[in-house]
Amino acid sequence: MYKHFFKRFIDFCIAFVALSILFIPMTIVALWLHFANKGTGAFFFQERPGKDGKVFKIVKFKTMTDERDTNGNLLPDEMRLTKVGKFVRSTSIDELPQFWNVLVGDMSLIGPRPLLVQYLPLYNKEQARRHEVRPGISGWAQCHGRNSLSWGEKFSLDVWYVDHCTLITDIKVVVITIKKVLVRDGISQAGTATMEPFNGHN
């Protein structure tokens, strides 16, 4: 009952209240990032697979510039990540616009993180089960290592959540996530600005 009805109702109510309260602070952050990103915008939109693999556009605060090399290729992530962007990412402020995705039903507050569309054909049958629920702003894998986990560990935790999606589990995720954000733990893998790409094997 919780998984199929009450969870969505709670998501909608919390997202609505959060967006109402955070509107002014988020506007200030957006202006700050607009200038830090050298006028390339404050929001990042990207297609991600949601429940049952249905693709939607996720929205986050943009933490990198669009700077390119002499051949027109984007510079590595760690070179484009601004000081402001690093702070916004390390405090997880970049995730706040996703309350909009939760409000419209693309995402949930808690669930497996939505990954890239190109990963869809790379999942095995068990890993693909992560799409049996809506993706979340935070999730069981997020609060047990976040980007410091290997892909195998991350997917195992995602599938565990699918089989144990209860109100108690979600409350645990919220509490642990808050602690993780406060200590800025597990933001990225060692030596990288973001998680290394998934190739179907790692």
KOLTOR-695504 format. One record per residue (C-alpha): residue in three letters; x, y, z. Coordinates in pm, whole numbers. Layout:
BEGIN
+-----+--------+--------+--------+
| res |      u |      v |      w |
+-----+--------+--------+--------+
| ALA |      X |      Y |      Z |
...
+-----+--------+--------+--------+
This chain:
BEGIN
+-----+--------+--------+--------+
| res |      u |      v |      w |
+-----+--------+--------+--------+
| MET |      0 |      0 |      0 |
| TYR |    278 |    243 |     91 |
| LYS |    486 |    161 |   -217 |
| HIS |    197 |    199 |   -463 |
| PHE |     -3 |    487 |   -313 |
| PHE |    111 |    662 |      5 |
| LYS |    470 |    704 |   -115 |
| ARG |    359 |    913 |   -414 |
| PHE |    121 |   1118 |   -199 |
| ILE |    398 |   1195 |     52 |
| ASP |    641 |   1278 |   -230 |
| PHE |    400 |   1530 |   -381 |
| CYS |    325 |   1704 |    -52 |
| ILE |    688 |   1732 |     57 |
| ALA |    805 |   1848 |   -288 |
| PHE |    535 |   2117 |   -299 |
| VAL |    626 |   2249 |     47 |
| ALA |   1001 |   2230 |    -25 |
| LEU |    973 |   2426 |   -351 |
| SER |    758 |   2690 |   -181 |
| ILE |   1006 |   2737 |    104 |
| LEU |   1321 |   2715 |   -109 |
| PHE |   1208 |   2933 |   -400 |
| ILE |   1401 |   3245 |   -292 |
| PRO |   1721 |   3061 |   -180 |
| MET |   1720 |   2860 |   -505 |
| THR |   1679 |   3179 |   -708 |
| ILE |   1985 |   3326 |   -535 |
| VAL |   2187 |   3009 |   -604 |
| ALA |   2076 |   3016 |   -969 |
| LEU |   2202 |   3374 |  -1012 |
| TRP |   2529 |   3286 |   -836 |
| LEU |   2586 |   2990 |  -1066 |
| HIS |   2491 |   3185 |  -1378 |
| PHE |   2785 |   3418 |  -1326 |
| ALA |   3022 |   3144 |  -1198 |
| ASN |   2946 |   2940 |  -1511 |
| LYS |   3045 |   3236 |  -1729 |
| GLY |   2694 |   3301 |  -1855 |
| THR |   2621 |   2944 |  -1971 |
| GLY |   2321 |   2908 |  -1743 |
| ALA |   2242 |   2784 |  -1394 |
| PHE |   2042 |   2471 |  -1475 |
| PHE |   2142 |   2139 |  -1623 |
| PHE |   1887 |   1927 |  -1810 |
| GLN |   1950 |   1571 |  -1919 |
| GLU |   1741 |   1274 |  -2026 |
| ARG |   1737 |    994 |  -1768 |
| PRO |   1539 |    669 |  -1747 |
| GLY |   1271 |    660 |  -1480 |
| LYS |   1020 |    398 |  -1364 |
| ASP |    995 |    110 |  -1612 |
| GLY |   1274 |    275 |  -1812 |
| LYS |   1053 |    564 |  -1928 |
| VAL |   1279 |    857 |  -2018 |
| PHE |   1230 |   1201 |  -1861 |
| LYS |   1438 |   1518 |  -1829 |
| ILE |   1608 |   1560 |  -1494 |
| VAL |   1690 |   1912 |  -1376 |
| LYS |   1984 |   2002 |  -1152 |
| PHE |   2187 |   2310 |  -1078 |
| LYS |   2470 |   2335 |  -1329 |
| THR |   2808 |   2310 |  -1157 |
| MET |   3040 |   2315 |  -1459 |
| THR |   3125 |   2554 |  -1740 |
| ASP |   3101 |   2458 |  -2109 |
| GLU |   3470 |   2524 |  -2174 |
| ARG |   3625 |   2329 |  -2463 |
| ASP |   3972 |   2253 |  -2597 |
| THR |   4110 |   2375 |  -2930 |
| ASN |   3936 |   2085 |  -3108 |
| GLY |   3597 |   2181 |  -2971 |
| ASN |   3577 |   1896 |  -2721 |
| LEU |   3457 |   1961 |  -2366 |
| LEU |   3740 |   1978 |  -2114 |
| PRO |   3752 |   1706 |  -1843 |
| ASP |   3492 |   1743 |  -1567 |
| GLU |   3747 |   1835 |  -1301 |
| MET |   3870 |   2126 |  -1517 |
| ARG |   3520 |   2263 |  -1581 |
| LEU |   3400 |   2230 |  -1221 |
| THR |   3406 |   2582 |  -1073 |
| LYS |   3477 |   2669 |   -710 |
| VAL |   3113 |   2767 |   -670 |
| GLY |   3008 |   2448 |   -845 |
| LYS |   3227 |   2237 |   -618 |
| PHE |   3063 |   2391 |   -311 |
| VAL |   2713 |   2348 |   -452 |
| ARG |   2786 |   1984 |   -539 |
| SER |   2963 |   1897 |   -210 |
| THR |   2666 |   2029 |    -11 |
| SER |   2419 |   1854 |   -248 |
| ILE |   2253 |   2188 |   -325 |
| ASP |   2275 |   2089 |   -693 |
| GLU |   2004 |   1828 |   -629 |
| LEU |   1740 |   2075 |   -505 |
| PRO |   1579 |   2149 |   -846 |
| GLN |   1485 |   1781 |   -861 |
| PHE |   1200 |   1858 |   -623 |
| TRP |   1029 |   1970 |   -945 |
| ASN |   1082 |   1623 |  -1095 |
| VAL |    930 |   1476 |   -778 |
| LEU |    634 |   1715 |   -792 |
| VAL |    541 |   1616 |  -1149 |
| GLY |    588 |   1245 |  -1080 |
| ASP |    907 |   1167 |  -1272 |
| MET |   1096 |   1095 |   -952 |
| SER |   1048 |   1011 |   -587 |
| LEU |   1222 |   1160 |   -286 |
| ILE |   1377 |    819 |   -218 |
| GLY |   1476 |    562 |   -480 |
| PRO |   1766 |    447 |   -698 |
| ARG |   1946 |    743 |   -854 |
| PRO |   1849 |    796 |  -1222 |
| LEU |   2150 |    714 |  -1438 |
| LEU |   2229 |    777 |  -1805 |
| VAL |   2003 |    655 |  -2086 |
| GLN |   2295 |    488 |  -2265 |
| TYR |   2337 |    251 |  -1971 |
| LEU |   1996 |     88 |  -2029 |
| PRO |   2115 |   -186 |  -2269 |
| LEU |   2417 |   -260 |  -2046 |
| TYR |   2222 |   -380 |  -1741 |
| ASN |   2175 |   -747 |  -1675 |
| LYS |   1828 |   -870 |  -1574 |
| GLU |   1892 |   -822 |  -1202 |
| GLN |   2044 |   -474 |  -1238 |
| ALA |   1751 |   -361 |  -1456 |
| ARG |   1516 |   -421 |  -1161 |
| ARG |   1625 |    -81 |  -1025 |
| HIS |   1367 |     62 |  -1269 |
| GLU |   1076 |   -113 |  -1098 |
| VAL |   1034 |    197 |   -879 |
| ARG |   1066 |    570 |   -943 |
| PRO |   1423 |    699 |   -922 |
| GLY |   1499 |    920 |   -622 |
| ILE |   1683 |   1232 |   -515 |
| SER |   1853 |   1007 |   -261 |
| GLY |   1849 |    633 |   -215 |
| TRP |   1976 |    329 |    -31 |
| ALA |   2299 |    327 |   -234 |
| GLN |   2342 |    702 |   -188 |
| CYS |   2342 |    674 |    189 |
| HIS |   2572 |    370 |    191 |
| GLY |   2864 |    514 |     -2 |
| ARG |   2728 |    729 |   -283 |
| ASN |   2988 |    771 |   -564 |
| SER |   3259 |    596 |   -359 |
| LEU |   3084 |    263 |   -431 |
| SER |   3166 |     37 |   -723 |
| TRP |   2891 |     -4 |   -981 |
| GLY |   2829 |   -362 |   -867 |
| GLU |   2783 |   -252 |   -508 |
| LYS |   2558 |     35 |   -614 |
| PHE |   2328 |   -188 |   -821 |
| SER |   2303 |   -450 |   -545 |
| LEU |   2191 |   -181 |   -300 |
| ASP |   1944 |    -39 |   -554 |
| VAL |   1779 |   -378 |   -604 |
| TRP |   1773 |   -435 |   -227 |
| TYR |   1575 |   -112 |   -196 |
| VAL |   1325 |   -223 |   -461 |
| ASP |   1250 |   -531 |   -248 |
| HIS |   1241 |   -338 |     81 |
| CYS |   1059 |    -18 |    -12 |
| THR |    875 |     74 |    307 |
| LEU |    810 |    390 |    505 |
| ILE |   1065 |    280 |    766 |
| THR |   1331 |    224 |    498 |
| ASP |   1264 |    567 |    347 |
| ILE |   1289 |    735 |    687 |
| LYS |   1623 |    562 |    742 |
| VAL |   1747 |    689 |    405 |
| VAL |   1642 |   1046 |    489 |
| VAL |   1822 |   1039 |    825 |
| ILE |   2142 |    885 |    685 |
| THR |   2139 |   1117 |    383 |
| ILE |   2121 |   1425 |    605 |
| LYS |   2422 |   1297 |    800 |
| LYS |   2613 |   1226 |    476 |
| VAL |   2541 |   1575 |    341 |
| LEU |   2654 |   1741 |    663 |
| VAL |   2992 |   1564 |    654 |
| ARG |   3008 |   1577 |    271 |
| ASP |   3084 |   1206 |    250 |
| GLY |   3104 |    996 |    -68 |
| ILE |   3065 |   1284 |   -316 |
| SER |   3298 |   1133 |   -574 |
| GLN |   3544 |    857 |   -636 |
| ALA |   3911 |    918 |   -558 |
| GLY |   4078 |   1125 |   -831 |
| THR |   3757 |   1212 |  -1016 |
| ALA |   3497 |   1486 |  -1007 |
| THR |   3216 |   1241 |  -1078 |
| MET |   3148 |    866 |  -1085 |
| GLU |   3343 |    677 |  -1353 |
| PRO |   3129 |    568 |  -1652 |
| PHE |   2949 |    232 |  -1639 |
| ASN |   3057 |     -2 |  -1920 |
| GLY |   2854 |   -309 |  -1831 |
| HIS |   3141 |   -475 |  -1645 |
| ASN |   3275 |   -244 |  -1369 |
+-----+--------+--------+--------+
